[in-house]
């Protein structure tokens, strides 16, 4: 779960960092206990998936989507910018699309044992939509339909609940699947997978709660600190860890990560840190 106050602080910092402004809390005017995902569109809409619907912050104003204007569930789990709007997923196997004015959703059209789509990612490069569920099942959608990604039978990989999906760019083109029991890097072009866990790397915990990507660098938030892996010279990978022993962060539980202008913004249950 990602806490609302962390991200309200975060985007105030992003907007005012050069001015060295004091932290301020943006108030959307509704009750929210948790922000469960967060994305920024190319046109700078800030989209919050929350336990009380979808919030959009743009040009100083809030828009709120709930049961009264298009959603079938308030418990929104994942979001991903898409052409002219964004995709979202929610409890009860709901998925949908919003064009910033109208939200429409439907049931995920796959019969499988899961409670909700926890992560969603649209790749403009490959024109694919990836879905990751609370029990580790994953799918990819293209023009021919939705296809199960059988990582268990193909690679012998058992994924935990998928917390986020992102895509690297630059010298590598891995999709990053962050899960509660390890990280999986999936290369679509070669059909190969690389696992990152505490047995194969210095990852401080296999419970990966959050992820952000900048080029060929993956920033992975766990319940025991931040793991940073630089794949620019892959297969040589350089790594580092941010935790309370080496960085003045409020907590080692990294609920959320964002990269902006060379700065790392780390949201924790105890507040925000910036490096």
C-alpha positions in Angstrom: 0.0 0.0 0.0 1.3 3.5 -0.8 0.4 6.3 1.5 -1.2 9.4 0.2 0.8 12.0 2.1 4.1 10.8 0.7 3.0 11.5 -2.9 1.3 14.8 -2.2 4.6 15.9 -0.6 6.6 14.3 -3.5 5.0 16.2 -6.3 5.1 19.5 -4.4 8.9 18.9 -4.1 9.1 18.1 -7.8 7.2 21.2 -8.8 9.2 23.5 -6.5 12.6 21.8 -6.1 14.6 24.5 -7.8 12.9 27.2 -5.7 13.8 25.3 -2.5 10.2 25.6 -1.4 8.9 24.2 1.8 6.9 20.9 1.7 3.2 21.4 1.4 0.3 19.0 1.4 -2.1 19.1 -1.6 -5.6 18.5 -0.5 -8.0 16.8 -3.0 -11.0 17.3 -0.7 -11.9 13.6 -0.3 -11.0 10.9 2.2 -8.2 8.6 1.0 -6.3 6.1 3.2 -3.9 4.7 0.6 -2.4 5.5 -2.8 -1.8 2.2 -4.4 -0.1 3.3 -7.6 1.0 6.5 -9.2 2.0 7.5 -12.7 2.7 10.7 -14.6 1.6 11.1 -18.2 3.6 12.7 -21.0 1.4 15.8 -20.7 2.0 16.0 -16.9 -1.3 14.6 -15.6 -0.5 13.1 -12.2 -2.7 10.0 -11.8 -3.3 8.4 -8.4 -4.8 4.9 -8.0 -6.4 5.0 -4.6 -8.7 3.1 -2.3 -11.3 5.8 -3.0 -11.3 5.8 -6.8 -9.0 7.6 -9.2 -7.6 11.1 -8.6 -6.0 13.3 -11.3 -4.0 16.4 -10.5 -3.4 18.7 -13.5 -2.7 22.4 -13.7 -3.5 23.0 -10.1 -6.9 21.2 -10.2 -8.2 17.8 -9.0 -10.6 15.5 -10.9 -12.0 12.5 -8.9 -13.6 9.4 -10.5 -15.7 7.2 -8.3 -18.9 5.1 -8.5 -20.9 8.1 -9.5 -19.0 8.9 -12.7 -17.8 5.7 -14.3 -16.1 3.3 -11.9 -17.5 0.0 -10.8 -15.1 -0.3 -7.8 -13.4 2.3 -5.6 -10.4 0.1 -4.9 -8.1 1.0 -7.8 -4.9 -1.0 -7.9 -2.9 -0.1 -11.0 -2.6 2.6 -13.7 -0.6 3.2 -16.9 -0.6 6.1 -19.2 -2.1 5.3 -22.7 -2.7 7.3 -25.8 -4.9 10.2 -24.9 -5.5 9.0 -21.3 -4.7 6.0 -19.1 -5.5 2.4 -18.4 -6.5 1.3 -14.9 -7.3 -1.8 -12.9 -9.3 -2.4 -9.8 -10.6 -5.0 -7.3 -13.1 -7.5 -8.6 -11.1 -8.1 -11.8 -12.0 -4.7 -13.2 -10.0 -3.0 -15.9 -10.8 0.2 -17.7 -9.8 3.2 -19.7 -10.1 6.9 -18.9 -9.6 9.8 -21.3 -9.3 12.3 -18.3 -13.0 13.2 -18.8 -14.8 9.8 -18.9 -14.0 6.5 -17.2 -15.4 3.2 -18.4 -14.6 -0.2 -17.1 -15.4 -3.9 -17.5 -14.4 -7.3 -16.2 -11.0 -8.6 -17.2 -12.0 -11.2 -19.9 -10.0 -14.1 -18.6 -11.1 -17.0 -16.4 -8.4 -17.5 -13.8 -7.9 -17.7 -10.1 -7.0 -14.2 -8.9 -8.8 -11.4 -7.1 -7.5 -8.3 -9.0 -5.1 -7.0 -11.5 -2.5 -5.4 -9.3 -0.2 -3.9 -12.0 -0.8 -2.7 -15.5 1.7 -1.3 -18.1 1.3 -0.1 -21.7 4.4 -0.3 -23.9 4.3 2.2 -26.7 7.5 0.7 -28.1 5.9 -2.8 -28.5 2.3 -1.8 -28.6 1.5 -4.3 -25.8 -0.4 -4.1 -22.5 0.9 -6.1 -19.7 -1.2 -7.2 -16.7 0.1 -8.6 -13.4 -2.3 -10.1 -10.8 -2.3 -10.5 -7.0 -1.4 -14.2 -7.3 1.4 -13.8 -9.8 -0.4 -14.6 -13.0 0.6 -12.3 -15.9 -0.8 -11.6 -19.4 0.1 -9.5 -22.5 -2.5 -8.0 -24.8 -2.0 -7.2 -28.5 -4.2 -6.9 -31.5 -5.0 -10.6 -31.5 -6.1 -10.8 -27.9 -5.0 -11.4 -24.3 -2.3 -14.1 -23.9 -1.2 -15.8 -20.8 2.5 -15.4 -20.0 3.2 -18.8 -18.6 6.5 -18.0 -16.9 6.0 -21.0 -14.6 6.0 -23.6 -17.3 8.3 -21.7 -19.7 11.0 -20.7 -17.2 10.1 -22.6 -14.1 9.5 -19.2 -12.4 6.9 -18.7 -9.7 6.0 -15.0 -9.2 4.6 -13.5 -6.1 1.9 -10.8 -6.2 3.0 -8.4 -9.0 3.5 -4.9 -7.4 4.5 -3.0 -10.6 5.6 -3.4 -14.2 7.9 -1.0 -16.0 10.2 -1.1 -19.0 13.9 -0.2 -19.4 15.3 1.5 -22.4 18.7 2.3 -23.9 21.3 -0.5 -24.0 18.8 -3.0 -22.7 15.1 -3.6 -23.2 13.9 -5.5 -20.2 10.4 -5.4 -18.8 10.7 -5.2 -15.0 8.1 -7.3 -13.1 8.4 -6.4 -9.4 6.8 -9.0 -7.2 6.5 -9.9 -3.5 9.0 -12.8 -3.8 11.6 -11.5 -6.4 12.1 -9.4 -9.5 11.9 -10.8 -13.0 13.4 -9.1 -16.0 11.7 -10.3 -19.2 13.2 -9.6 -22.6 10.5 -9.8 -25.3 12.9 -9.9 -28.3 14.7 -13.0 -27.1 12.0 -14.6 -25.0 14.4 -14.9 -22.1 14.1 -14.1 -18.4 16.5 -13.0 -15.7 15.7 -13.3 -12.0 16.9 -10.9 -9.3 16.5 -12.2 -5.7 18.5 -12.4 -2.5 20.1 -15.6 -3.8 21.3 -14.2 -7.1 22.1 -10.6 -6.1 22.6 -8.2 -3.2 18.8 -7.5 -3.2 18.1 -6.7 0.5 14.7 -8.4 0.5 12.6 -10.5 -1.9 9.5 -8.5 -1.0 9.7 -5.8 -3.7 7.0 -3.3 -3.1 7.7 -0.6 -5.7 9.7 0.1 -8.8 10.8 2.9 -11.0 12.9 2.9 -14.2 15.2 5.5 -15.7 16.8 4.4 -18.9 18.8 1.2 -18.1 18.6 1.6 -14.4 16.0 0.0 -12.2 15.1 1.4 -8.7 13.5 -1.3 -6.6 11.9 -0.5 -3.3 11.7 -3.3 -0.7 10.8 -3.6 3.0 14.5 -3.5 3.8 15.7 -0.6 1.6 16.2 0.5 -2.0 18.1 -1.7 -4.5 19.5 0.1 -7.5 20.7 -2.0 -10.5 22.5 -0.4 -13.5 22.2 -2.5 -16.6 23.9 0.0 -19.0 26.9 -2.4 -19.5 24.8 -5.6 -19.3 25.6 -8.5 -18.7 27.8 -6.6 -16.3 25.5 -5.1 -13.7 26.5 -2.6 -11.0 24.4 -2.4 -7.9 24.0 -0.2 -4.8 21.6 -0.1 -1.9 20.0 2.8 -0.1 18.9 2.2 3.5 19.0 3.9 6.9 22.6 2.8 7.5 24.0 4.8 4.7 21.3 7.4 3.8 19.1 9.6 6.1 15.8 8.1 4.9 12.9 7.9 7.4 12.3 4.2 7.0 13.7 1.2 5.2 10.3 0.3 3.9 10.2 1.8 0.4 6.5 2.2 -0.5 7.0 4.3 -3.6 9.8 5.5 -5.9 10.0 8.2 -8.5 12.9 9.6 -10.6 12.9 13.2 -11.6 15.7 15.3 -13.0 18.4 13.0 -11.6 16.9 13.0 -8.1 15.5 9.9 -6.4 12.2 10.5 -4.4 11.6 7.8 -1.9 8.2 7.5 -0.2 8.0 5.6 3.1 5.4 5.1 5.8 7.3 7.7 7.9 7.6 10.4 5.2 9.6 11.4 2.1 13.3 11.4 1.4 15.0 13.0 -1.6 18.5 12.3 -2.9 
